[in-house]
Amino acid sequence: KFLLSKVGILPDEDLPKVSLKKPSTKNRIDFTSQPSLILRSWKDNNSPPLPAFHAEAKEGGIRLFIHIPTVSERISIGSALDLWLRNRGEAFCLGTHWKPLLSENLHLATELKVGEINSAISLVLDIGPDGNVNDWQFNLSTIKPVAEITPQQLETLKSRKVNSRTIPVKLKPIKDYLNNLETLIFTSELVSKKEKNDG
């Protein structure tokens, strides 16, 4: 408790009792047919909600979609819940568990779920073959993630032989999405290389 208070992490406060708003269905782009993937790096139930990703080839480069849970649409600006979240500030990982920013009901309402239609906010980036971002746009959207990818699956994919025709047991549940995952990995390596070259 002393260490938490020293770094400014306040004790849990009672959440204001408010009903959450439903995201608007108007002006949302439908990405539900897109095979987006959630990269599951955290295991704890109260860890922050994760985004979903999709990447596809476009004119020699990549079009990258980053879908994040829509939180702000569910609360009213200036409401008791909004002020409570501002006071709380951020989520903290305390080693074995998280002290989350979002309340449990807000977390459950916003978390992206596999196989379900989810409201999201989507960032679409057009990345050239040199790793430069040539265009981008934000959209309100609906998505339907197709799978969660675990760190173990990423490690298995990394160690898999390039021309291997057999699919390791750990990758069989996501075998239909391996090409999508490899495109995401290529995109991340392309952007990382560009950032390193830029210093």
Contact map, one row per residue, 1 for C-alpha under 8 A:
1111100000000000000000000000000000000000000000000000000000000000000000000000000000000000000000000000000000000000000000000000000000000000000000000000000000000000000000000000000000000000000000000000000
1111110000000000000000000000000000000000000000000000000000000000000000000000000000000000000000000000000000000000000000000000000000000000000000000000000000000000000000000000000000000000000000000000000
1111111000000000000000000000000000000000000000000000000000000000000000000000000000000000000000000000000000000000000000000000000000000000000000000000000000000000000000000000000000000000000000000000000
1111111111000000000000000000000000000000000000000000000000000000000000000000000000000000000000000000000000000000000000000000000000000000000000000000000000000000000000000000000000000000000000000000000
1111111111000000000000000000000000000000000000000000000000000000000000000000000000000000000000000000000000000000000000000000000000000000000000000000000000000000000000000000000000000000000000000000000
0111111110000000000000000000000000000000000000000000000000000000000000000000000000000000000000000000000000000000000000000000000000000000000000000000000000000000000000000000000000000000000000000000000
0011111110000000000000000000000000000000000000000000000000000000000000000000000000000000000000000000000000000000000000000000000000000000000000000000000000000000000000000000000000000000000000000000000
0001111111000000000000000000000000000000000000000000000000000000000000000000000000000000000000000000000000000000000000000000000000000000000000000000000000000000000000000000000000000000000000000000000
0001111111100000000000000000000000000000000000000000000000000000000000000000000000000000000000000000000000000000000000000000000000000000000000000000000000000000000000000000000000000000000000000000000
0001100111110000000000000000000000000000000000000000000000000000000000000000000000000001000000000000000000000000000000000000000000000000000000000000000000000000000000000000000000000000000000000000000
0000000011111000000000000000000000000000000000000000000000000000000000000000000000000000000000000000000000000000000000000000000000000000000000000000000000000000000000000000000000000000000000000000000
0000000001111100000000000000000000000000000000000000000000000000000000000000000000000000000000000000000000000000000000000000000000000000000000000000000000000000000000000000000000000000000000000000000
0000000000111110000000000000000000000000000000000000000000000000000000000000000000000000000000000000000000000000000000000000000000000000000000000000000000000000000000000000000000000000000000000000000
0000000000011111000000000000000000000000000000000000000000000000000000000000000000000000000000000000000000000000000000000000000000000000000000000000000000000000000000000000000000000000000000000000000
0000000000001111100000000000000000000000000000000000000000000000000000000000000010010000000000000000001000000000000000000000000000000000000000000000000000000000000000000000000000000000000000000000000
0000000000000111110000000000000000000000000000000000000000000000000000000000000110010000000000000000000000000000000000000000000000000000000000000000000000000000000000000000000000000000000000000000000
0000000000000011111000000000000000000000000000000000000000000000000000000000000010000000000000000000000000000000000000000000000000000000000000000000000000000000000000000000000000000000000000000000000
0000000000000001111100000000000000000000000000000000000000000000000000000000000110000000000000000000000000000000000000000000000000000000000000000000000000000000000000000000000000000000000000000000000
0000000000000000111110000000000000000000000000000000000000000000000000000000000000000000000000000000000000000000000000000000000000000000000000000000000000000000000000000000000000000000000000000000000
0000000000000000011111000000000000000000000000000000000000000000000000000110000000000000000000000000000001000000000000000000000000000000000000000000000000000000000000000000000000000000000000000000000
0000000000000000001111100000000000000000000000000000000000000000000000001111000000000000000000000000000000000000000000000000000000000000000000000000000000000000000000000000000000000000000000000000000
0000000000000000000111110000000000000000000000000000000000000000000000001100000000000000000000000000000000000000000000000000000000000000000000000000000000000000000000000000000000000000000000000000000
0000000000000000000011111000000000000000000000000000000000000000000001001100000000000000000000000000000000000000000000100000000000000000000000000000000000000000000000000000000000000000000000000000000
0000000000000000000001111100000000000000000000000000000000000000000000001000000000000000000000000000000000000000000000000000000000000000000000000000000000000000000000000000000000000000000000000000000
0000000000000000000000111111000000000000000000000000000000000000000000000000000000000000000000000000000000000000000000000000000000000000000000000000000000000000000000000000000000000000000000000000000
0000000000000000000000011111000000000000000000000000000000000000000000000000000000000000000000000000000000000000000000000000000000000000000000000000000000000000000000000000000000000000000000000000000
0000000000000000000000001111100000000000000000000000000000000000000000000000000000000000000000000000000000000000000000000000000000000000000100000000000000000000000000000000000000000000000000000000000
0000000000000000000000001111110000000000000000000000000000000000000000000000000000000000000000000000000000000000000000000000000000000000001111000000000000000000000000000000000000000000000000000000000
0000000000000000000000000011111000000000000000000000000000000000000000000000000000000000000000000000000000000000000000000000000000000000001111000000000000000000000000000000000000000000000000000000000
0000000000000000000000000001111110000000000000000000000000000000000000000000000000000000000000000000000000000000000000000000000000000000000011100000000000000000000000000000000000000000000000000000000
0000000000000000000000000000111111000000000000000000000000000000000000000000000000000000000000000000000000000000000000000000000000000000000011110000000000000000000000000000000000000000000000000000000
0000000000000000000000000000011111100000000000000000000000000000000000000000000000000000000000000000000000000000000010000000000000000000000001111000000000000000000000000000000000000000000000000000000
0000000000000000000000000000011111100000000000000000000000000000000000000000000000000000000000000000000000000000000000000000000000000000000000110000000000000000000000000000000000000000000000000000000
0000000000000000000000000000001111110000000000000000010000000000000000000000000000000000000000000000000000000000000000000000000000000000000000111000000000000000000000000000000000000000000000000000000
0000000000000000000000000000000111111000000000000000010000000000000000000000000000000000000000000000000000000000000000000000000000000000000000011100000000000000000000000000000010010000000000000000000
0000000000000000000000000000000001111100000000000001110000000000000000000000000000000000000000000000000000000000000000000000000000000000000000111110000000000000000000000000000000000000000000000000000
0000000000000000000000000000000000111110000000000001110000000000000000000000000000000000000000000000000000000000000000000000000000000000000000001111100000000000000000000000000000001000000000000000000
0000000000000000000000000000000000011111000000000111100000000000000000000000000000000000000000000000000000000000000000000000000000000000000000001011100000000000000000000000000000000000000000000000000
0000000000000000000000000000000000001111100000000111100000000000000000000000000000000000000000000000000000000000000000000000000000000000000000000001111000000000000000000000000000000000000000000000000
0000000000000000000000000000000000000111111000000100000000000000000000000000000000000000000000000000000000000000000000000000000000000000000000000001111000000000000000000000000000000000000000000000000
0000000000000000000000000000000000000011111000000000000000000000000000000000000000000000000000000000000000000000000000000000000000000000000000000000011000000000000000000000000000000000000000000000000
0000000000000000000000000000000000000001111100100000000000000000000000000000000000000000000000000000000000000000000000000000000000000000000000000000000000000000000000000000000000000000000000000000000
0000000000000000000000000000000000000001111110100000000000000000000000000000000000000000000000000000000000000000000000000000000000000000000000000000000000000000000000000000000000000000000000000000000
0000000000000000000000000000000000000000011111100000000000000000000000000000000000000000000000001100000000000000000000000000000000000000000000000000000000000000000000000000000000000000000000000000000
0000000000000000000000000000000000000000001111100000000000000000000000000000000000000000000000000000000000000000000000000000000000000000000000000000000000000000000000000000000000000000000000000000000
0000000000000000000000000000000000000000000111110000000000000000000000000000000000000000000000001111000100000000000000000000000000000000000000000000000000000000000000000000000000000000000000000000000
0000000000000000000000000000000000000000011111111000000000000000000000000000000000000000000000001111000000000000000000000000000000000000000000000000000000000000000000000000000000000000000000000000000
0000000000000000000000000000000000000000000001111100000000000000000000000000000000000000001000000001110000100000000000000000000000000000000000000000000000000000000000000000000000000000000000000000000
0000000000000000000000000000000000000000000000111110000000000000000010000000000000000000000000000000000000100111000000000000000000000000000000000000000000000000000000000000000000000000000000000000000
0000000000000000000000000000000000000111000000011111000000000000000110000000000000000000000000000000000000000011000000000000000000000000000000000000000000000000000000000000000000000000000000000000000
0000000000000000000000000000000000000110000000001111100000000000011110000000000000000000000000000000000000000001000000000000000000000000000000000000000000000000000000000000000000000000000000000000000
0000000000000000000000000000000000011110000000000111110000000000011100000000000000000000000000000000000000000001000000000000000000000000000000001000000000000000000000000000000000000000000000000000000
0000000000000000000000000000000000011110000000000011111000000001111000000000000000000000000000000000000000000000000000000000000000000000000000000000000000000000000000000000000000000001000000000000000
0000000000000000000000000000000001111000000000000001111100000001110000000000000000000000000000000000000000000000000000000000000000000000000000000000000000000000000000000000000000010001000000000000000
0000000000000000000000000000000000000000000000000000111110000111100000000000000000000000000000000000000000000000000000000000000000000000000000000000000000000000000000000000000000010011001000000000000
0000000000000000000000000000000000000000000000000000011111000111000000000000000000000000000000000000000000000000000000000000000000000000000000000000000000000000000000000000000000010010000000000000000
0000000000000000000000000000000000000000000000000000001111111110000000000000000000000000000000000000000000000000000000000000000000000000000000000000000000000000000000000000000000000000000000000000000
0000000000000000000000000000000000000000000000000000000111111110000000000000000000000000000000000000000000000000000000000000010000000000000000000000000000000000000000000000000000000000000000000000000
0000000000000000000000000000000000000000000000000000000011111100000000000000000000000000000000000000000000000000000000000000000000000000000000000000000000000000000000000000000000000000000000000000000
0000000000000000000000000000000000000000000000000000000011111100000000000000000000000000000000000000000000000000000000000000000110000000000000000000000000000000000000000000000000000000000000000000000
0000000000000000000000000000000000000000000000000000000011111110000000000000000000000000000000000000000000000000000000000000011111000000000000000000000000000000000000000000000000000000000000000000000
0000000000000000000000000000000000000000000000000000001111111111000000000000000000000000000000000000000000000000000000000000011110000000000000000000000000000000000000000000000000000000001000000000000
0000000000000000000000000000000000000000000000000000001111001111100000000000000000000000000000000000000000000000000000000001111000000000000000000000000000000000000000000000000000000000000000000000000
0000000000000000000000000000000000000000000000000000111100000111110000000000000000000000000000000000000000000000000000000001111000000000000000000000000000000000000000000000000000000000001000000000000
0000000000000000000000000000000000000000000000000000111000000011111000000000000000000000000000000000000000000000000000000111100000000000000000000000000000000000000000000000000000000000000000000000000
0000000000000000000000000000000000000000000000000011110000000001111100000000000000000000000000000000000000000000000000000111000000000000000000000000000000000000000000000000000000000000000000000000000
0000000000000000000000000000000000000000000000000011100000000000111110000000000000000000000000000000000000000000000000011110000000000000000000100000000000000000000000000000000000000000000000000000000
0000000000000000000000000000000000000000000000000111000000000000011111000000000000000000000000000000000000000000000000011100000000000000000000000000000000000000000000000000000000000000000000000000000
0000000000000000000000000000000000000000000000001110000000000000001111100000000000000000000000000000000000000111000000111000000000000000000000000000000000000000000000000000000000000000000000000000000
0000000000000000000000100000000000000000000000000000000000000000000111111100000000000000000000000000000000000100000000111000000000000000000000000000000000000000000000000000000000000000000000000000000
0000000000000000000000000000000000000000000000000000000000000000000011111110000000000000000000000000000001000100000000000000000000000000000000000000000000000000000000000000000000000000000000000000000
0000000000000000000000000000000000000000000000000000000000000000000001111111000000000000000000000000000000000000000000000000000000000000000000000000000000000000000000000000000000000000000000000000000
0000000000000000000011110000000000000000000000000000000000000000000001111111000000000000000000000000000000000000000000000000000000000000000000000000000000000000000000000000000000000000000000000000000
0000000000000000000111100000000000000000000000000000000000000000000001111111000000000000000000000000000000000000000000000000000000000000000000000000000000000000000000000000000000000000000000000000000
0000000000000000000110000000000000000000000000000000000000000000000000111111101011000000000000000000000000000000000000000000000000000000000000000000000000000000000000000000000000000000000000000000000
0000000000000000000010000000000000000000000000000000000000000000000000011111111011000000000000000000000000000000000000000000000000000000000000000000000000000000000000000000000000000000000000000000000
0000000000000000000000000000000000000000000000000000000000000000000000000011111001000000000000000000000000000000000000000000000000000000000000000000000000000000000000000000000000000000000000000000000
0000000000000000000000000000000000000000000000000000000000000000000000000001111111100000000000000000000000000000000000000000000000000000000000000000000000000000000000000000000000000000000000000000000
0000000000000000000000000000000000000000000000000000000000000000000000000011111111100000000000000000000000000000000000000000000000000000000000000000000000000000000000000000000000000000000000000000000
0000000000000001010000000000000000000000000000000000000000000000000000000000011111110000000000000000000000000000000000000000000000000000000000000000000000000000000000000000000000000000000000000000000
0000000000000011110000000000000000000000000000000000000000000000000000000011011111111000000000000000000000000000000000000000000000000000000000000000000000000000000000000000000000000000000000000000000
0000000000000000000000000000000000000000000000000000000000000000000000000011111111111100000000000000000000000000000000000000000000000000000000000000000000000000000000000000000000000000000000000000000
0000000000000000000000000000000000000000000000000000000000000000000000000000011111111110000000000000000000000000000000000000000000000000000000000000000000000000000000000000000000000000000000000000000
0000000000000011000000000000000000000000000000000000000000000000000000000000000111111111000000000000000000000000000000000000000000000000000000000000000000000000000000000000000000000000000000000000000
0000000000000000000000000000000000000000000000000000000000000000000000000000000011111111100000000000110000000000000000000000000000000000000000000000000000000000000000000000000000000000000000000000000
0000000000000000000000000000000000000000000000000000000000000000000000000000000001111111100000000000000000000000000000000000000000000000000000000000000000000000000000000000000000000000000000000000000
0000000000000000000000000000000000000000000000000000000000000000000000000000000000111111100000000000000000000000000000000000000000000000000000000000000000000000000000000000000000000000000000000000000
0000000001000000000000000000000000000000000000000000000000000000000000000000000000011111110000000000100000000000000000000000000000000000000000000000000000000000000000000000000000000000000000000000000
0000000000000000000000000000000000000000000000000000000000000000000000000000000000001111111000000000100000000000000000000000000000000000000000000000000000000000000000000000000000000000000000000000000
0000000000000000000000000000000000000000000000000000000000000000000000000000000000000001111100000001100000000000000000000000000000000000000000000000000000000000000000000000000000000000000000000000000
0000000000000000000000000000000000000000000000010000000000000000000000000000000000000000111110000111110000000000000000000000000000000000000000000000000000000000000000000000000000000000000000000000000
0000000000000000000000000000000000000000000000000000000000000000000000000000000000000000011111000111100000000000000000000000000000000000000000000000000000000000000000000000000000000000000000000000000
0000000000000000000000000000000000000000000000000000000000000000000000000000000000000000001111111110000000000000000000000000000000000000000000000000000000000000000000000000000000000000000000000000000
0000000000000000000000000000000000000000000000000000000000000000000000000000000000000000000111111110000000000000000000000000000000000000000000000000000000000000000000000000000000000000000000000000000
0000000000000000000000000000000000000000000000000000000000000000000000000000000000000000000011111100000000000000000000000000000000000000000000000000000000000000000000000000000000000000000000000000000
0000000000000000000000000000000000000000000000000000000000000000000000000000000000000000000011111100000000000000000000000000000000000000000000000000000000000000000000000000000000000000000000000000000
0000000000000000000000000000000000000000000101100000000000000000000000000000000000000000000011111110000000000000000000000000000000000000000000000000000000000000000000000000000000000000000000000000000
0000000000000000000000000000000000000000000101100000000000000000000000000000000000000000001111111111000000000000000000000000000000000000000000000000000000000000000000000000000000000000000000000000000
0000000000000000000000000000000000000000000001100000000000000000000000000000000000000000001111001111100000000000000000000000000000000000000000000000000000000000000000000000000000000000000000000000000
0000000000000000000000000000000000000000000001110000000000000000000000000000000000000000011100000111111000000000000000000000000000000000000000000000000000000000000000000000000000000000000000000000000
0000000000000000000000000000000000000000000000010000000000000000000000000000000000001001111100000011111000000000000000000000000000000000000000000000000000000000000000000000000000000000000000000000000
0000000000000000000000000000000000000000000000010000000000000000000000000000000000001000001000000001111101100000000000000000000000000000000000000000000000000000000000000000000000000000000000000000000
0000000000000010000000000000000000000000000000000000000000000000000000000000000000000000000000000001111111100000000000000000000000000000000000000000000000000000000000000000000000000000000000000000000
0000000000000000000000000000000000000000000001000000000000000000000000000000000000000000000000000000011111110000000000000000000000000000000000000000000000000000000000000000000000000000000000000000000
0000000000000000000000000000000000000000000000000000000000000000000000000000000000000000000000000000001111111000000000000000000000000000000000000000000000000000000000000000000000000000000000000000000
0000000000000000000100000000000000000000000000000000000000000000000000100000000000000000000000000000011111111100000000000000000000000000000000000000000000000000000000000000000000000000000000000000000
0000000000000000000000000000000000000000000000011000000000000000000000000000000000000000000000000000011111111110000000000000000000000000000000000000000000000000000000000000000000000000000000000000000
0000000000000000000000000000000000000000000000000000000000000000000000000000000000000000000000000000000111111110000000000000000000000000000000000000000000000000000000000000000000000000000000000000000
0000000000000000000000000000000000000000000000000000000000000000000000000000000000000000000000000000000011111110000000000000000000000000000000000000000000000000000000000000000000000000000000000000000
0000000000000000000000000000000000000000000000001000000000000000000011100000000000000000000000000000000001111111000000100000000000000000000000000000000000000000000000000000000000000000000000000000000
0000000000000000000000000000000000000000000000001100000000000000000010000000000000000000000000000000000000111111100000000000000000000000000000000000000000000000000000000000000000000000000000000000000
0000000000000000000000000000000000000000000000001111000000000000000010000000000000000000000000000000000000000111110001000000000000000000000000001000000000000000000000000000000000000000000000000000000
0000000000000000000000000000000000000000000000000000000000000000000000000000000000000000000000000000000000000011111111000000000000000000000000011000000000000000000000000000000000000000000000000000000
0000000000000000000000000000000000000000000000000000000000000000000000000000000000000000000000000000000000000001111100000000000000000000000000011111000000000000000000000000000000000000000000000000000
0000000000000000000000000000000000000000000000000000000000000000000000000000000000000000000000000000000000000000111110000000000000000000000000011110000000000000000000000000000000000000000000000000000
0000000000000000000000000000000000000000000000000000000000000000000000000000000000000000000000000000000000000000111111000000000000000000000000011000000000000000000000000000000000000000000000000000000
0000000000000000000000000000000100000000000000000000000000000000000000000000000000000000000000000000000000000000101111100000000000000000000001111000000000000000000000000000000000000000000000000000000
0000000000000000000000000000000000000000000000000000000000000000000000000000000000000000000000000000000000000001100111110000000000000000000001110000000000000000000000000000000000000000000000000000000
0000000000000000000000100000000000000000000000000000000000000000000011000000000000000000000000000000000000000100000011111000000000000000000111100000000000000000000000000000000000000000000000000000000
0000000000000000000000000000000000000000000000000000000000000000001111000000000000000000000000000000000000000000000001111100000000000000000111100000000000000000000000000000000000000000000000000000000
0000000000000000000000000000000000000000000000000000000000000000001111000000000000000000000000000000000000000000000000111110000000000000011110000000000000000000000000000000000000000000000000000000000
0000000000000000000000000000000000000000000000000000000000000000111100000000000000000000000000000000000000000000000000011111000000000000011110000000000000000000000000000000000000000000000000000000000
0000000000000000000000000000000000000000000000000000000000000000111000000000000000000000000000000000000000000000000000001111100000000001111000000000000000000000000000000000000000000000000000000000000
0000000000000000000000000000000000000000000000000000000000000011110000000000000000000000000000000000000000000000000000000111110000000001110000000000000000000000000000000000000000000000000000000000000
0000000000000000000000000000000000000000000000000000000000000011100000000000000000000000000000000000000000000000000000000011111000001111100000000000000000000000000000000000000000000000000000000000000
0000000000000000000000000000000000000000000000000000000001001111000000000000000000000000000000000000000000000000000000000001111100001111000000000000000000000000000000000000000000000000000000000000000
0000000000000000000000000000000000000000000000000000000000001111000000000000000000000000000000000000000000000000000000000000111111111110000000000000000000000000000000000000000000000000000000000000000
0000000000000000000000000000000000000000000000000000000000011100000000000000000000000000000000000000000000000000000000000000011111111100000000000000000000000000000000000000000000000000000000000000000
0000000000000000000000000000000000000000000000000000000000011100000000000000000000000000000000000000000000000000000000000000001111110000000000000000000000000000000000000000000000000000000001000000000
0000000000000000000000000000000000000000000000000000000000001000000000000000000000000000000000000000000000000000000000000000001111110000000000000000000000000000000000000000000000000000000001000100000
0000000000000000000000000000000000000000000000000000000000000000000000000000000000000000000000000000000000000000000000000000001111111000000000000000000000000000000000000000000000000000000001101100000
0000000000000000000000000000000000000000000000000000000000000000000000000000000000000000000000000000000000000000000000000000001111111100000000000000000000000000000000000000000000000000000000100100000
0000000000000000000000000000000000000000000000000000000000000000000000000000000000000000000000000000000000000000000000000000111100111111000000000000000000000000000000000000000000000000000000000000000
0000000000000000000000000000000000000000000000000000000000000000000000000000000000000000000000000000000000000000000000000000111100011111000000000000000000000000000000000000000000000000000000000000000
0000000000000000000000000000000000000000000000000000000000000000000000000000000000000000000000000000000000000000000000000000111000001111100000000000000000000000000000000000000000000000000000000000000
0000000000000000000000000000000000000000000000000000000000000000000000000000000000000000000000000000000000000000000000000011110000001111110000000000000000000000000000000000000000000000000000000000000
0000000000000000000000000000000000000000000000000000000000000000000000000000000000000000000000000000000000000000000000000011100000000011111000000000000000000000000000000000000000000000000000000000000
0000000000000000000000000000000000000000000000000000000000000000000000000000000000000000000000000000000000000000000000001111000000000001111100000000000000000000000000000000000000000000000000000000000
0000000000000000000000000001100000000000000000000000000000000000000000000000000000000000000000000000000000000000000000001110000000000000111110000000000000000000000000000000000000000000000000000000000
0000000000000000000000000011100000000000000000000000000000000000000000000000000000000000000000000000000000000000000000111100000000000000011111000000000000000000000000000000000000000000000000000000000
0000000000000000000000000001111000000000000000000000000000000000000000000000000000000000000000000000000000000000000000111100000000000000001111100000000000000000000000000000000000000000000000000000000
0000000000000000000000000001111100000000000000000000000000000000000000000000000000000000000000000000000000000000000011110000000000000000000111110000000000000000000000000000000000000000000000000000000
0000000000000000000000000000011111010000000000000000000000000000001000000000000000000000000000000000000000000000000011110000000000000000000011111000000000000000000000000000000000000000000000000000000
0000000000000000000000000000001111110000000000000000000000000000000000000000000000000000000000000000000000000000111111000000000000000000000001111100000000000000000000000000000000000000000000000000000
0000000000000000000000000000000101111100000000000001000000000000000000000000000000000000000000000000000000000001111110000000000000000000000000111111000000000000000000000000000000000000000000000000000
0000000000000000000000000000000000111000000000000000000000000000000000000000000000000000000000000000000000000000011000000000000000000000000000011111000000000000000000000000000000000000000000000000000
0000000000000000000000000000000000011100000000000000000000000000000000000000000000000000000000000000000000000000011000000000000000000000000000001111100000000000000000000000010000000000000000000000000
0000000000000000000000000000000000001111000000000000000000000000000000000000000000000000000000000000000000000000010000000000000000000000000000001111110000000000000000000000000000000000000000000000000
0000000000000000000000000000000000001111000000000000000000000000000000000000000000000000000000000000000000000000000000000000000000000000000000000011111011000000000000000000010000000000000000000000000
0000000000000000000000000000000000000011100000000000000000000000000000000000000000000000000000000000000000000000000000000000000000000000000000000001111111000000000000000000000000000000000000000000000
0000000000000000000000000000000000000011100000000000000000000000000000000000000000000000000000000000000000000000000000000000000000000000000000000000111111100000000000000000000000000000000000000000000
0000000000000000000000000000000000000000000000000000000000000000000000000000000000000000000000000000000000000000000000000000000000000000000000000000011111110000000000000100000000000000000000000000000
0000000000000000000000000000000000000000000000000000000000000000000000000000000000000000000000000000000000000000000000000000000000000000000000000000111111111000000000000110000000000000000000000000000
0000000000000000000000000000000000000000000000000000000000000000000000000000000000000000000000000000000000000000000000000000000000000000000000000000111111111100000000000000000000000000000000000000000
0000000000000000000000000000000000000000000000000000000000000000000000000000000000000000000000000000000000000000000000000000000000000000000000000000001111111110000000000000000000000000000000000000000
0000000000000000000000000000000000000000000000000000000000000000000000000000000000000000000000000000000000000000000000000000000000000000000000000000000111111111000000010110000000000000000000000000000
0000000000000000000000000000000000000000000000000000000000000000000000000000000000000000000000000000000000000000000000000000000000000000000000000000000011111111000000000010000000000000000000000000000
0000000000000000000000000000000000000000000000000000000000000000000000000000000000000000000000000000000000000000000000000000000000000000000000000000000001111111000000000000000000000000000000000000000
0000000000000000000000000000000000000000000000000000000000000000000000000000000000000000000000000000000000000000000000000000000000000000000000000000000000111111100000000000000000000000000000000000000
0000000000000000000000000000000000000000000000000000000000000000000000000000000000000000000000000000000000000000000000000000000000000000000000000000000000011111110100010000000000000000000000000000000
0000000000000000000000000000000000000000000000000000000000000000000000000000000000000000000000000000000000000000000000000000000000000000000000000000000000000011111100000000000000000000000000000000000
0000000000000000000000000000000000000000000000000000000000000000000000000000000000000000000000000000000000000000000000000000000000000000000000000000000000000001111100000000000000000000000000000000000
0000000000000000000000000000000000000000000000000000000000000000000000000000000000000000000000000000000000000000000000000000000000000000000000000000000000000000111110000000000000000000000000000000000
0000000000000000000000000000000000000000000000000000000000000000000000000000000000000000000000000000000000000000000000000000000000000000000000000000000000000001111111100000000000000000000000000000000
0000000000000000000000000000000000000000000000000000000000000000000000000000000000000000000000000000000000000000000000000000000000000000000000000000000000000000001111100000000000000000000000000000000
0000000000000000000000000000000000000000000000000000000000000000000000000000000000000000000000000000000000000000000000000000000000000000000000000000000000000000000111110000000000000000000000000000000
0000000000000000000000000000000000000000000000000000000000000000000000000000000000000000000000000000000000000000000000000000000000000000000000000000000000000000000111111011001000000000000000000000000
0000000000000000000000000000000000000000000000000000000000000000000000000000000000000000000000000000000000000000000000000000000000000000000000000000000000010001000001111111000000000000000000000000000
0000000000000000000000000000000000000000000000000000000000000000000000000000000000000000000000000000000000000000000000000000000000000000000000000000000000000000000000111111000000000000000000000000000
0000000000000000000000000000000000000000000000000000000000000000000000000000000000000000000000000000000000000000000000000000000000000000000000000000000110010000000000011111100000000000000000000000000
0000000000000000000000000000000000000000000000000000000000000000000000000000000000000000000000000000000000000000000000000000000000000000000000000000000010011000000000111111111000000000000000000000000
0000000000000000000000000000000000000000000000000000000000000000000000000000000000000000000000000000000000000000000000000000000000000000000000000000000000000000000000111111111000000000000000000000000
0000000000000000000000000000000000000000000000000000000000000000000000000000000000000000000000000000000000000000000000000000000000000000000000000000000000000000000000000111111000000000000000000000000
0000000000000000000000000000000000000000000000000000000000000000000000000000000000000000000000000000000000000000000000000000000000000000000000000010100000000000000000000011111111000000000000000000000
0000000000000000000000000000000000000000000000000000000000000000000000000000000000000000000000000000000000000000000000000000000000000000000000000000000000000000000000100011111111000000000000000000000
0000000000000000000000000000000000000000000000000000000000000000000000000000000000000000000000000000000000000000000000000000000000000000000000000000000000000000000000000000011111100000000000000000000
0000000000000000000000000000000000100000000000000000000000000000000000000000000000000000000000000000000000000000000000000000000000000000000000000000000000000000000000000000011111111000000000000000000
0000000000000000000000000000000000000000000000000000000000000000000000000000000000000000000000000000000000000000000000000000000000000000000000000000000000000000000000000000011111111100000000000000000
0000000000000000000000000000000000000000000000000000000000000000000000000000000000000000000000000000000000000000000000000000000000000000000000000000000000000000000000000000000111111110000000000000000
0000000000000000000000000000000000100000000000000000011100000000000000000000000000000000000000000000000000000000000000000000000000000000000000000000000000000000000000000000000011111111000000000000000
0000000000000000000000000000000000001000000000000000000000000000000000000000000000000000000000000000000000000000000000000000000000000000000000000000000000000000000000000000000011111111100000000000000
0000000000000000000000000000000000000000000000000000000000000000000000000000000000000000000000000000000000000000000000000000000000000000000000000000000000000000000000000000000001111111110000000000000
0000000000000000000000000000000000000000000000000000001100000000000000000000000000000000000000000000000000000000000000000000000000000000000000000000000000000000000000000000000000111111111000000000000
0000000000000000000000000000000000000000000000000000111000000000000000000000000000000000000000000000000000000000000000000000000000000000000000000000000000000000000000000000000000011111111100000000000
0000000000000000000000000000000000000000000000000000000000000000000000000000000000000000000000000000000000000000000000000000000000000000000000000000000000000000000000000000000000001111111110000000000
0000000000000000000000000000000000000000000000000000000000000000000000000000000000000000000000000000000000000000000000000000000000000000000000000000000000000000000000000000000000000111111111000000000
0000000000000000000000000000000000000000000000000000001000000101000000000000000000000000000000000000000000000000000000000000000000000000000000000000000000000000000000000000000000000011111111100000000
0000000000000000000000000000000000000000000000000000000000000000000000000000000000000000000000000000000000000000000000000000000000000000000000000000000000000000000000000000000000000001111111110000000
0000000000000000000000000000000000000000000000000000000000000000000000000000000000000000000000000000000000000000000000000000000000000000000000000000000000000000000000000000000000000000111111111000000
0000000000000000000000000000000000000000000000000000000000000000000000000000000000000000000000000000000000000000000000000000000011100000000000000000000000000000000000000000000000000000011111111100000
0000000000000000000000000000000000000000000000000000000000000000000000000000000000000000000000000000000000000000000000000000000000110000000000000000000000000000000000000000000000000000001111111110000
0000000000000000000000000000000000000000000000000000000000000000000000000000000000000000000000000000000000000000000000000000000000000000000000000000000000000000000000000000000000000000000111111111000
0000000000000000000000000000000000000000000000000000000000000000000000000000000000000000000000000000000000000000000000000000000000100000000000000000000000000000000000000000000000000000000011111111100
0000000000000000000000000000000000000000000000000000000000000000000000000000000000000000000000000000000000000000000000000000000001110000000000000000000000000000000000000000000000000000000001111111110
0000000000000000000000000000000000000000000000000000000000000000000000000000000000000000000000000000000000000000000000000000000000000000000000000000000000000000000000000000000000000000000000111111111
0000000000000000000000000000000000000000000000000000000000000000000000000000000000000000000000000000000000000000000000000000000000000000000000000000000000000000000000000000000000000000000000011111111
0000000000000000000000000000000000000000000000000000000000000000000000000000000000000000000000000000000000000000000000000000000000000000000000000000000000000000000000000000000000000000000000001111111
0000000000000000000000000000000000000000000000000000000000000000000000000000000000000000000000000000000000000000000000000000000000000000000000000000000000000000000000000000000000000000000000000111111
0000000000000000000000000000000000000000000000000000000000000000000000000000000000000000000000000000000000000000000000000000000000000000000000000000000000000000000000000000000000000000000000000011111
